[in-house]
Amino acid sequence: MKLRIFPIVAAAVVSALLLFGGWYVYQQMALKDPLHKIVMQYDGVKSAHFDINQNTVSLKLDLKPGTDLRGLIQHLKDDGQSLIGGKKLRIDVEDHSNEVLDKWWSEALFPIAEAMENKKYTEITNTLDKLGRNTPGLQATAELDDTNVYISLTDGTASKFIILPRAGQKMGVWNNA
C-alpha cells in the first residue's frame, strides 16, 4: 500500500483551517461582537477593544471626559454576564491626562492610598473635595462597587480614570527571609 503525501497534507491543512477558522469565527461572532455592541451603546465610550482568552476578558477603553466608569462596568456586567461567564474582567482605560491632572493626582495619591489601606472610603471623597477646591475647573468624582473604587478626574478636555481594587494584594513569603 502506497501512501500519497498530497492528499494527507491537504486533509490536515483543511482540517486545521476549519478548526481554527471555526474558533476565530466563534470568538468574533458569538463573543467579541456582542460585547463590543454592549459597550459601544453606553454614553461616553469612544472605542473599545477586547482580548478574550480562556480565563480573562481584557477590555481596553477610550472614554470621553466625564463618562461614568462605574456605570459602564455595571452595564457590562449586567448585560454581558452570559457572554463573560466566569471569566475575570480586566479593564484598561486610555489615559488622556495633562500636566495639571498628573500633578494633582500625585498630590492626592498618598491620602487616597492611606484611605484604601484603612478601608475608610469616605476619606477618598473628602480628599478629592479638599484638593479639588485648590484647582479651578477640576472635577473629581469617586464611586464604589463591591470590587473597585473608580476615580474620575476631568479638566476641560483632559481626563484621567483610575480603578483601584478594594481587595489588596496578600503578602506572601519573601525569598530572602
C-alpha positions as CSV (number, residue, x, y, z in Angstrom):
1,M,0.0,0.0,0.0
2,K,1.4,3.3,-1.1
3,L,0.5,6.4,0.9
4,R,0.0,9.6,-1.1
5,I,1.5,12.6,0.6
6,F,-0.5,15.3,-1.1
7,P,-4.0,14.0,0.0
8,I,-2.8,13.6,3.6
9,V,-1.2,17.0,3.8
10,A,-4.3,18.6,2.1
11,A,-6.6,16.9,4.6
12,A,-4.5,18.1,7.5
13,V,-4.4,21.7,6.2
14,V,-8.2,21.7,5.5
15,S,-8.9,20.3,9.0
16,A,-6.6,22.8,10.7
17,L,-8.3,25.7,8.7
18,L,-11.7,24.5,9.7
19,L,-10.8,24.0,13.3
20,F,-9.0,27.3,13.8
21,G,-11.2,29.2,11.4
22,G,-14.3,28.0,13.3
23,W,-12.8,29.1,16.6
24,Y,-12.0,32.5,15.2
25,V,-15.5,32.9,13.8
26,Y,-17.0,31.8,17.1
27,Q,-14.8,34.3,19.0
28,Q,-15.8,37.1,16.7
29,M,-19.5,36.4,16.2
30,A,-20.5,34.9,19.5
31,L,-18.3,36.8,22.0
32,K,-16.5,39.9,20.7
33,D,-19.2,41.5,18.5
34,P,-22.0,41.2,21.1
35,L,-19.7,42.5,23.9
36,H,-18.5,45.3,21.7
37,K,-22.1,46.3,20.9
38,I,-23.0,46.3,24.6
39,V,-20.1,48.6,25.5
40,M,-20.4,50.9,22.5
41,Q,-24.0,51.7,23.2
42,Y,-23.0,53.2,26.6
43,D,-22.9,57.0,26.6
44,G,-19.3,58.4,26.6
45,V,-17.4,55.4,25.0
46,K,-15.3,56.4,22.0
47,S,-13.8,53.0,21.3
48,A,-13.4,49.5,22.9
49,H,-11.1,46.7,22.1
50,F,-11.5,43.2,23.5
51,D,-9.0,40.4,24.0
52,I,-10.7,37.2,25.1
53,N,-8.8,34.1,26.3
54,Q,-9.6,31.1,28.4
55,N,-9.7,32.8,31.8
56,T,-9.9,36.6,31.2
57,V,-11.7,39.2,29.2
58,S,-9.4,42.2,28.7
59,L,-11.1,45.4,27.7
60,K,-9.2,48.5,26.5
61,L,-11.4,51.6,26.6
62,D,-11.2,55.1,25.2
63,L,-13.6,57.3,27.1
64,K,-14.8,60.8,26.8
65,P,-14.2,63.1,29.8
66,G,-17.0,62.8,32.4
67,T,-18.0,59.3,31.5
68,D,-19.5,57.3,34.4
69,L,-16.9,54.5,34.5
70,R,-18.6,52.6,37.4
71,G,-21.9,52.7,35.5
72,L,-20.2,51.4,32.4
73,I,-18.7,48.5,34.2
74,Q,-22.0,47.7,35.9
75,H,-23.8,47.9,32.5
76,L,-21.2,45.5,31.0
77,K,-21.5,43.0,34.0
78,D,-25.4,43.1,33.8
79,D,-25.9,42.9,30.1
80,G,-22.8,40.8,29.2
81,Q,-22.8,38.3,32.1
82,S,-24.0,35.5,29.8
83,L,-21.1,36.2,27.4
84,I,-18.4,36.8,30.0
85,G,-19.4,33.8,32.2
86,G,-16.9,33.0,34.9
87,K,-14.0,34.8,33.2
88,K,-12.2,37.6,35.0
89,L,-12.9,41.1,33.6
90,R,-9.8,43.3,33.2
91,I,-10.3,46.9,32.3
92,D,-7.7,49.3,30.9
93,V,-8.7,52.9,30.2
94,E,-6.6,55.0,27.9
95,D,-5.1,58.0,29.7
96,H,-5.9,61.4,28.2
97,S,-4.3,63.3,31.1
98,N,-2.4,66.6,31.1
99,E,0.2,68.0,33.4
100,V,-2.3,69.6,35.7
101,L,-4.2,66.3,36.3
102,D,-0.9,64.3,36.7
103,K,0.4,66.8,39.3
104,W,-3.0,66.9,41.1
105,W,-3.2,63.1,41.2
106,S,0.3,62.8,42.6
107,E,-0.7,65.1,45.5
108,A,-3.9,63.1,46.1
109,L,-2.3,59.6,45.8
110,F,-0.9,59.3,49.3
111,P,-4.1,60.2,51.2
112,I,-6.2,58.0,48.9
113,A,-3.8,55.1,49.3
114,E,-4.0,55.5,53.1
115,A,-7.8,55.6,53.0
116,M,-7.8,52.5,50.8
117,E,-5.4,50.7,53.2
118,N,-7.5,51.6,56.2
119,K,-10.8,50.8,54.3
120,K,-12.1,54.3,55.1
121,Y,-13.6,55.0,51.7
122,T,-15.4,58.2,52.7
123,E,-12.0,59.8,53.2
124,I,-11.4,59.4,49.5
125,T,-14.3,61.8,48.6
126,N,-13.1,64.2,51.4
127,T,-9.6,64.2,49.9
128,L,-10.9,64.7,46.4
129,D,-13.2,67.6,47.5
130,K,-10.4,69.2,49.6
131,L,-7.8,69.1,46.9
132,G,-10.3,69.9,44.2
133,R,-11.1,73.3,45.8
134,N,-7.5,74.4,45.1
135,T,-7.7,73.7,41.4
136,P,-10.4,75.6,39.5
137,G,-12.1,73.7,36.7
138,L,-11.1,70.3,38.0
139,Q,-14.0,67.8,38.5
140,A,-13.1,64.8,40.7
141,T,-15.5,62.0,41.5
142,A,-15.2,58.8,43.3
143,E,-17.6,55.9,43.1
144,L,-17.6,52.5,44.7
145,D,-18.9,49.0,43.9
146,D,-18.3,45.6,45.5
147,T,-14.8,45.1,43.9
148,N,-13.3,48.5,43.0
149,V,-13.1,52.2,43.7
150,Y,-13.5,54.3,40.5
151,I,-11.9,57.8,40.5
152,S,-12.6,60.1,37.6
153,L,-10.6,63.4,37.1
154,T,-11.7,65.8,34.4
155,D,-10.1,69.2,33.5
156,G,-11.8,70.5,30.4
157,T,-10.9,68.1,27.6
158,A,-8.3,66.2,29.6
159,S,-9.4,63.2,31.7
160,K,-7.9,60.5,33.9
161,F,-9.7,57.4,35.1
162,I,-8.3,55.3,37.9
163,I,-9.6,51.9,39.0
164,L,-8.4,50.8,42.5
165,P,-9.2,47.3,43.6
166,R,-10.8,47.2,47.1
167,A,-9.2,43.9,48.0
168,G,-5.5,44.5,48.4
169,Q,-2.8,42.0,47.5
170,K,-2.0,39.4,50.1
171,M,1.6,39.4,51.3
172,G,3.5,36.2,50.7
173,V,6.8,34.7,52.0
174,W,9.9,36.6,50.9
175,N,12.6,34.5,49.3
176,N,15.4,36.1,51.3
177,A,13.6,35.9,54.7
